[in-house]
Amino acid sequence: MSEQLQIAIIGGGIGGLTAALAPRARGLNVTVFEQAGALREIGAGVSIHPNAALLLQRIGLIDGIKKIGSAIAGLLLRTSLGELINTSALTSTGVQGYNVHRAEFLKLLIDAQPEGTLHFNHRLSAAKETNSHVQLTFSNSEAVDTDIVIGADGIHSTLQRELGLKTYPSSEGIMAYRGLIPTGQLSWAKNIDGAMSMWIGKGRSFLCYPVSGGRLMNMVAFVPTNLNAEESWMTPGDLNALGAEYAGWDDPVLETICALDQTFRWGIYDRAPLPYWSTGRMTLLGDAAHPMVPHLGQGAAQAIEDGFTLAVLLQGATRKDVPRQLKAYEKLRIERTSRIQAVAREAGRFYRAEYENASERDRLMGKWMSAAGWIRGHDAEQTAEEALLLARNDEAIKASGDL
Ligand SMILES: Cc1cc2nc3c(=O)[nH]c(=O)nc-3n(C[C@H](O)[C@H](O)[C@H](O)COP(=O)(O)OP(=O)(O)OC[C@H]3O[C@@H](n4cnc5c(N)ncnc54)[C@H](O)[C@@H]3O)c2cc1C
């Protein structure tokens, strides 16, 4: 009789919630433990590029995303003074990407969880692994035994520490002001049809894209800061200070800043790639494994890819197989996510640089934009299925040689 493995996911963010849905779609038994008492999201946008949209489509979420999202129609890249540098189609893979409001997307993911499988008010405090299982302890004093633990508990991951890893956040020297504006208030946004708009140069960049079915414009303004800037998602920001950062920039930038009622400051951090993600029956996913600076909009997409990879590798696994399958997951994912972490830093440097020579700028742009192809054209589920097949073939060959 096949054993029904119990999977516990720590963290009910975008990574944890999609990592619960993907294995469930393959018949696995998953429970999510989230520290917060309820969905608590401040307004901000997040991109679901084609590499993530493709996967979410397969578990039936794309109709819901279409309702709340804004289809990404491309990127309009301009200098700080408004000269158009490049227009690129971000959907060259044939799969449509979407920009969504984080709170609306999280609600969609929460609503898709079967009743009784998502436990709020459960903050992991410790995880103790034995040969046969893992014992989880929560700060509400509950204890849970499980077969597999997936730490999707974000950049300050508790599970990462329990795996014996000691890493520190690394500041990009940049912080972002974020805000949302009703799109109808912005004269420049009348005819953009879902395109993302970005202004670059002078040590800063300014990004706008529509969310909430196009009703709201999400603004993210990246500016230099000292390295001790607070690492936070929701510290209130000063609108006058934001305005001063972009004095003299293109009119739509100034119009957008003037239209804001409030703004939040966000310190931009990542962490160096980890030497390992898994020990025995415990592993990491999403920002807990590979936090990245946001210049490629791949934070959520990479977490989603992780979850689908795990789902493929754990389907049909027995208790004995678990450590090997988690190592296979780590091996499949660590190289790709480490590369994307590095390219995201490079993209940020490109955006903020001021080029005297347009051909040098265009050469560098071509270099990192070509990365968009291998990043957004990836099918994580298919890659995992192919790797699993290869591993099974190798085992069969080895077994026949042993006869
Ligand atoms: C508020 C917020 C705003 C963001 N904005 C942007 C953005 O504008 N652009 C962008 O590119 N990326 C943004 N990100 C990052 C992006 O969303 C992530 O890269 C991506 O969604 C993957 O996240 P994750 O699920 O791995 O981690 P997170 O989204 O950080 O989720 C981790 C979850 O784990 C929970 N948790 C933490 N510790 C514990 C514990 N000990 N026990 C139980 N639960 C725990 C947290 O409460 C949280 O719900 C944002 C993240 C957050 C949290």
The ligand as an SDF file (V2000), in Angstrom:
LIG
                    3D

 53 58  0  0  0  0  0  0  0  0999 V2000
    4.7800   42.8830    1.6950 C   0  0  0  0  0  0  0  0  0  0  0  0
    5.6240   42.4130    0.5430 C   0  0  0  0  0  0  0  0  0  0  0  0
    5.7290   43.2090   -0.5720 C   0  0  0  0  0  0  0  0  0  0  0  0
    6.5000   42.7920   -1.6660 C   0  0  0  0  0  0  0  0  0  0  0  0
    6.5680   43.5830   -2.7580 N   0  0  0  0  0  0  0  0  0  0  0  0
    7.2650   43.1740   -3.8260 C   0  0  0  0  0  0  0  0  0  0  0  0
    7.3100   43.9540   -4.9960 C   0  0  0  0  0  0  0  0  0  0  0  0
    6.7100   45.0270   -5.0740 O   0  0  0  0  0  0  0  0  0  0  0  0
    8.0370   43.4980   -6.0540 N   0  0  0  0  0  0  0  0  0  0  0  0
    8.7230   42.3010   -5.9780 C   0  0  0  0  0  0  0  0  0  0  0  0
    9.3730   41.9100   -6.9600 O   0  0  0  0  0  0  0  0  0  0  0  0
    8.6900   41.5490   -4.9010 N   0  0  0  0  0  0  0  0  0  0  0  0
    7.9820   41.9450   -3.8190 C   0  0  0  0  0  0  0  0  0  0  0  0
    7.9430   41.1730   -2.7400 N   0  0  0  0  0  0  0  0  0  0  0  0
    8.6800   39.9160   -2.7820 C   0  0  0  0  0  0  0  0  0  0  0  0
    7.9310   38.8980   -3.5920 C   0  0  0  0  0  0  0  0  0  0  0  0
    6.5850   38.9650   -3.2850 O   0  0  0  0  0  0  0  0  0  0  0  0
    8.5360   37.5880   -3.2210 C   0  0  0  0  0  0  0  0  0  0  0  0
    9.8050   37.5300   -3.8330 O   0  0  0  0  0  0  0  0  0  0  0  0
    7.7300   36.4190   -3.7370 C   0  0  0  0  0  0  0  0  0  0  0  0
    6.3640   36.6120   -3.5880 O   0  0  0  0  0  0  0  0  0  0  0  0
    8.1100   35.1210   -3.0500 C   0  0  0  0  0  0  0  0  0  0  0  0
    7.7880   35.2770   -1.7270 O   0  0  0  0  0  0  0  0  0  0  0  0
    7.7320   34.1360   -0.6570 P   0  0  0  0  0  0  0  0  0  0  0  0
    6.3760   33.5430   -0.6130 O   0  0  0  0  0  0  0  0  0  0  0  0
    8.8870   33.2420   -0.8230 O   0  0  0  0  0  0  0  0  0  0  0  0
    7.9980   35.0170    0.6620 O   0  0  0  0  0  0  0  0  0  0  0  0
    7.0790   36.1170    1.3120 P   0  0  0  0  0  0  0  0  0  0  0  0
    6.2000   36.7830    0.3300 O   0  0  0  0  0  0  0  0  0  0  0  0
    7.9860   36.9770    2.1330 O   0  0  0  0  0  0  0  0  0  0  0  0
    6.1420   35.2720    2.2600 O   0  0  0  0  0  0  0  0  0  0  0  0
    6.6470   34.6420    3.4250 C   0  0  0  0  0  0  0  0  0  0  0  0
    5.4750   34.3060    4.3200 C   0  0  0  0  0  0  0  0  0  0  0  0
    5.9780   33.5540    5.4220 O   0  0  0  0  0  0  0  0  0  0  0  0
    5.4130   34.0630    6.6020 C   0  0  0  0  0  0  0  0  0  0  0  0
    6.3510   33.7290    7.6930 N   0  0  0  0  0  0  0  0  0  0  0  0
    7.5590   34.2850    7.9420 C   0  0  0  0  0  0  0  0  0  0  0  0
    8.1510   33.7150    9.0050 N   0  0  0  0  0  0  0  0  0  0  0  0
    7.2950   32.7570    9.4290 C   0  0  0  0  0  0  0  0  0  0  0  0
    7.3450   31.8070   10.4890 C   0  0  0  0  0  0  0  0  0  0  0  0
    8.4070   31.7210   11.3160 N   0  0  0  0  0  0  0  0  0  0  0  0
    6.2960   30.9590   10.6590 N   0  0  0  0  0  0  0  0  0  0  0  0
    5.2080   31.0180    9.8280 C   0  0  0  0  0  0  0  0  0  0  0  0
    5.1120   31.9130    8.8170 N   0  0  0  0  0  0  0  0  0  0  0  0
    6.1450   32.7600    8.5990 C   0  0  0  0  0  0  0  0  0  0  0  0
    5.2210   35.5430    6.3450 C   0  0  0  0  0  0  0  0  0  0  0  0
    4.2610   36.1070    7.2010 O   0  0  0  0  0  0  0  0  0  0  0  0
    4.7970   35.5400    4.8820 C   0  0  0  0  0  0  0  0  0  0  0  0
    3.3990   35.4000    4.7460 O   0  0  0  0  0  0  0  0  0  0  0  0
    7.1890   41.5560   -1.6210 C   0  0  0  0  0  0  0  0  0  0  0  0
    7.0900   40.7490   -0.4870 C   0  0  0  0  0  0  0  0  0  0  0  0
    6.3040   41.1630    0.5840 C   0  0  0  0  0  0  0  0  0  0  0  0
    6.2010   40.2790    1.8120 C   0  0  0  0  0  0  0  0  0  0  0  0
  1  2  1  0
  2  3  1  0
  2 52  2  0
  3  4  2  0
  4  5  1  0
  4 50  1  0
  5  6  2  0
  6  7  1  0
  6 13  1  0
  7  8  2  0
  7  9  1  0
  9 10  1  0
 10 11  2  0
 10 12  1  0
 12 13  2  0
 13 14  1  0
 14 15  1  0
 14 50  1  0
 15 16  1  0
 16 17  1  0
 16 18  1  0
 18 19  1  0
 18 20  1  0
 20 21  1  0
 20 22  1  0
 22 23  1  0
 23 24  1  0
 24 25  2  0
 24 26  1  0
 24 27  1  0
 27 28  1  0
 28 29  2  0
 28 30  1  0
 28 31  1  0
 31 32  1  0
 32 33  1  0
 33 34  1  0
 33 48  1  0
 34 35  1  0
 35 36  1  0
 35 46  1  0
 36 37  1  0
 36 45  1  0
 37 38  2  0
 38 39  1  0
 39 40  1  0
 39 45  2  0
 40 41  1  0
 40 42  2  0
 42 43  1  0
 43 44  2  0
 44 45  1  0
 46 47  1  0
 46 48  1  0
 48 49  1  0
 50 51  2  0
 51 52  1  0
 52 53  1  0
M  END
$$$$
